[in-house]
Amino acid sequence: MKKLSIVGLLIIVSQIYIWAQPKLIDREEEKKEYPDLQQTEAILDKNIQDAYKRISIFGPLVNLAKNDRSKYFKQKEDPFNFEYGLKNIVYTPRNTYIRYVKESPEFLLVGFGTTQEVLAKIKERIDYVNGQGVKVPPLSFQNRDGIELTQFEFVYAEDTPTREVVGSRRKSLTLFYDRVNQSTIDTPQDFKLTMVVSRVINHHIRDGVKDIELIVDPDPNTENMDDVIILHRYNEKPTQVIVLGSMHNTPNNPHRVVFKRDFYLQLLDHFNSLYRMVDGYAKKDSNEYNQKVLQLLKKEMEY
């Protein structure tokens, strides 16, 4: 009897777990019942693809940042070699910083708990979504080179008479590229954008509140965004995993449209502007140096 009771309890618990899973709507039913929303989503998918194309031209910045990182460590070892003090990326927009990164699950999933546990959660969620008829390939991390641009700001207290920092907010966009051509001079055509990762952190230190969201698009070269993975963690609570393809897109719950229209597209356009500034400043700096040399030569010929 005890064995039967235990088996019955396990069945009940498993059923509760299944019922607790977010109910997935039939995608075919969505297309048939809500064609206007489907059309809106298709337009957003195309707009996001256009945004990716605008961002994909920043591949050459990867090697510039990689060389700067290498020079940083060489300068620490040999501080009197002034060659190591010449950086490729000199200017960045206000309240931003940029760095070279290497793709790995340990790097990308930091802050969400034990890496293996998070990977297992992602796999479990993808398997569940595929079982509901949404086609999502397994998420795999490779050893690609990338560049990460982060924008930050401090959070100030609103209930104190003095200006007091109580936390910070950060958002970043990381671009990973594959090298498709080998040439002596890096051009945008030599790099292919193959993964886009964005991170949003809101950390209110005084109140002990920390929210982290991570959005991974493992294949930005296709309009189908069902494979986008969203991770969310509040403080030290367990990480939640969401597959974009499992979100609803109905008049009552237009979640996929809201995500793409009100958040993701705006995020890409915002960071496109920031990356353009970094790229423009790098080119401007070299042009200014050329201009200074010409002005110096002209001045020295005036006697």
C-alpha positions in Angstrom: 0.0 0.0 0.0 2.8 2.4 0.8 4.4 1.7 -2.6 1.1 2.4 -4.3 0.7 5.6 -2.3 4.1 6.8 -3.3 3.5 6.0 -6.9 0.1 7.8 -6.8 1.8 10.8 -5.1 4.5 11.0 -7.9 1.8 10.9 -10.6 -0.1 13.7 -8.9 3.1 15.8 -8.5 4.0 15.2 -12.1 0.5 16.2 -13.2 0.7 19.4 -11.1 4.1 20.2 -12.8 2.6 19.7 -16.2 -0.4 21.9 -15.3 2.0 24.5 -13.9 3.7 24.9 -17.3 2.5 27.9 -19.3 -0.2 26.8 -21.7 1.0 27.0 -25.3 -1.4 28.1 -27.9 -1.5 26.2 -31.2 0.5 28.3 -33.7 -1.7 27.1 -36.6 -4.7 28.3 -34.7 -3.0 31.7 -34.2 -2.5 32.0 -37.9 -6.1 31.2 -38.7 -7.8 33.1 -35.9 -5.6 36.2 -35.7 -4.2 37.0 -39.1 -3.8 40.7 -38.4 -1.5 40.0 -35.5 0.4 37.5 -37.6 0.9 40.2 -40.3 2.1 42.7 -37.6 4.6 40.1 -36.3 5.9 39.4 -39.8 6.5 43.1 -40.3 8.4 43.3 -37.0 10.5 40.2 -38.0 11.6 42.0 -41.2 12.3 45.2 -39.3 14.5 43.3 -36.8 16.3 41.6 -39.7 17.0 45.1 -41.1 18.3 46.2 -37.7 20.6 43.2 -37.7 22.0 44.1 -41.1 22.8 47.6 -39.8 24.6 46.2 -36.8 26.4 43.4 -38.7 28.9 46.0 -40.2 30.7 46.4 -36.9 32.8 43.2 -37.3 36.1 45.0 -37.7 35.7 46.5 -34.2 36.2 43.0 -32.8 39.9 42.8 -33.7 40.5 46.4 -32.7 39.1 45.7 -29.2 41.0 42.4 -29.1 44.3 44.2 -29.9 43.6 46.8 -27.2 43.0 44.0 -24.7 46.4 42.4 -25.6 48.2 45.8 -25.4 46.7 46.4 -21.9 48.4 43.3 -20.5 51.6 44.0 -22.4 51.7 47.5 -21.0 51.4 46.2 -17.5 54.4 43.9 -18.1 56.4 46.6 -19.9 55.2 50.0 -18.8 58.0 51.9 -20.6 57.2 50.6 -24.0 55.0 53.5 -25.2 53.8 51.5 -28.2 51.5 49.5 -26.0 49.8 52.8 -24.9 48.4 53.5 -28.4 44.9 52.2 -28.3 42.7 51.5 -31.4 39.4 52.4 -29.7 40.1 55.7 -27.9 36.6 57.2 -27.5 33.3 55.8 -26.5 29.9 57.6 -26.0 29.1 58.9 -22.5 28.4 56.4 -19.8 29.5 53.5 -22.0 32.4 51.1 -22.2 33.4 48.5 -24.8 35.4 45.3 -24.5 36.5 42.3 -26.5 34.9 39.0 -25.3 35.1 35.3 -26.0 32.0 33.2 -26.3 31.4 30.6 -23.6 28.5 29.5 -21.5 30.4 30.4 -18.3 30.8 34.0 -19.5 27.3 34.5 -20.9 25.3 32.8 -18.2 27.2 34.4 -15.3 24.8 35.7 -12.6 22.1 33.1 -13.3 23.4 30.3 -11.1 25.5 27.2 -11.7 26.3 27.0 -15.5 25.4 23.4 -15.8 22.1 23.8 -14.0 21.1 26.7 -16.2 22.1 24.8 -19.4 20.0 21.9 -18.2 17.0 24.3 -17.6 17.4 25.7 -21.1 17.5 22.2 -22.6 14.5 21.1 -20.6 12.5 24.1 -21.7 13.4 23.7 -25.4 12.4 20.0 -25.2 9.1 20.9 -23.7 8.4 23.6 -26.3 9.3 21.2 -29.1 6.9 18.7 -27.7 4.2 21.3 -28.1 4.9 21.7 -31.8 7.2 24.7 -31.8 10.4 24.0 -33.8 13.4 25.2 -31.7 16.9 23.8 -32.3 19.2 23.0 -29.3 21.1 26.0 -28.0 24.9 25.5 -28.5 27.7 27.8 -27.6 30.9 28.0 -29.7 34.2 29.7 -29.3 33.5 32.8 -31.3 35.1 36.3 -31.0 32.8 39.1 -30.0 32.5 42.7 -28.9 30.4 44.0 -26.0 29.1 47.5 -25.6 27.6 48.4 -22.3 25.8 51.5 -21.2 25.3 52.2 -17.5 23.9 54.8 -15.2 23.7 55.3 -11.4 20.4 55.1 -9.5 19.9 57.9 -7.0 17.7 58.0 -4.0 14.5 59.9 -4.2 13.7 59.9 -0.5 16.9 61.6 0.8 17.7 65.3 1.1 21.1 64.8 -0.6 22.1 63.2 -3.9 22.9 59.6 -2.8 23.8 56.7 -5.1 21.8 53.6 -4.1 22.3 51.4 -7.2 23.0 51.1 -10.9 21.4 50.1 -14.2 23.2 48.5 -17.1 22.3 47.3 -20.5 24.6 45.7 -23.1 24.6 44.2 -26.5 27.2 41.6 -27.4 27.9 40.7 -31.0 29.6 37.5 -32.0 31.0 37.0 -35.5 32.4 34.3 -37.7 35.3 35.1 -40.0 34.2 34.4 -43.5 37.1 36.0 -45.5 40.8 36.4 -44.7 42.3 39.7 -45.8 45.1 42.0 -44.7 42.6 44.8 -43.9 39.4 44.0 -42.0 36.3 45.0 -43.8 32.6 44.4 -42.8 32.4 41.8 -45.6 35.0 39.7 -43.8 32.7 39.1 -40.8 29.3 37.4 -40.4 27.1 38.2 -37.4 26.2 34.8 -36.0 24.9 35.4 -32.5 23.5 38.4 -30.6 23.2 38.5 -26.8 21.7 41.4 -24.8 21.7 41.8 -21.1 19.7 44.2 -18.8 20.6 44.6 -15.1 18.7 46.7 -12.6 20.6 46.6 -9.2 19.1 48.6 -6.3 21.9 48.0 -3.8 20.3 49.8 -0.9 17.0 47.9 -1.1 18.7 44.6 -2.0 16.8 44.2 -5.3 18.5 42.8 -8.4 16.9 41.9 -11.7 18.8 40.3 -14.5 17.5 39.5 -18.0 19.5 37.9 -20.8 18.2 37.6 -24.4 20.1 35.2 -26.7 19.4 35.1 -30.4 21.5 32.1 -31.6 20.8 32.7 -35.3 20.2 36.4 -36.3 20.4 35.5 -40.0 16.9 34.1 -40.1 13.6 35.9 -39.7 12.2 33.1 -37.5 12.8 34.3 -34.0 11.1 31.3 -32.2 14.6 30.1 -31.1 15.3 33.3 -29.0 16.0 32.4 -25.4 15.1 34.8 -22.5 16.5 34.2 -19.0 15.3 36.1 -16.0 16.5 36.0 -12.4 15.3 38.0 -9.4 17.8 38.3 -6.6 19.0 34.7 -5.7 15.8 33.0 -6.8 15.9 30.2 -9.4 16.4 31.3 -13.0 13.3 31.3 -15.2 13.7 30.3 -18.9 11.4 31.5 -21.6 11.5 30.5 -25.3 10.1 33.3 -27.5 8.3 30.8 -29.7 6.2 29.7 -26.8 4.9 33.2 -26.0 1.3 33.9 -27.0 0.3 36.3 -29.8 -3.4 36.8 -29.3 -5.5 39.9 -28.9 -5.6 39.3 -25.1 -1.9 38.3 -24.8 0.1 39.8 -27.8 3.3 38.9 -26.0 5.5 38.2 -29.0 4.5 41.4 -30.7 5.0 43.4 -27.5 8.5 41.9 -27.0 9.6 42.6 -30.6 8.0 46.0 -31.0 8.3 47.7 -27.6 11.6 46.2 -26.4 13.8 44.3 -28.8 13.6 46.5 -31.9 14.2 49.6 -29.8 17.1 48.0 -28.1 18.8 47.1 -31.4 18.3 50.6 -32.8 19.6 52.2 -29.6 22.8 50.2 -29.7 23.2 50.6 -33.4 23.6 54.4 -32.7 26.1 53.7 -29.9 28.2 51.3 -32.0 28.2 53.8 -34.9 29.6 56.4 -32.5 32.4 54.1 -31.4 33.1 53.2 -35.1 33.0 56.8 -36.1 35.2 58.0 -33.3 37.8 55.3 -34.2 37.9 56.5 -37.8 37.8 60.2 -36.8 40.7 59.8 -34.4 43.0 58.5 -37.2 41.7 61.2 -39.6 42.4 63.9 -36.9 46.0 62.6 -36.5 46.5 62.9 -40.3 45.1 66.4 -40.2 47.4 67.5 -37.4 50.4 66.2 -39.3 49.4 68.2 -42.4 48.8 71.3 -40.3 52.2 70.9 -38.6 54.0 70.5 -41.9 52.3 73.7 -43.2 53.2 75.7 -40.1 56.8 74.5 -40.3 57.1 75.7 -44.0 56.0 79.3 -43.1 59.6 80.7 -42.5 
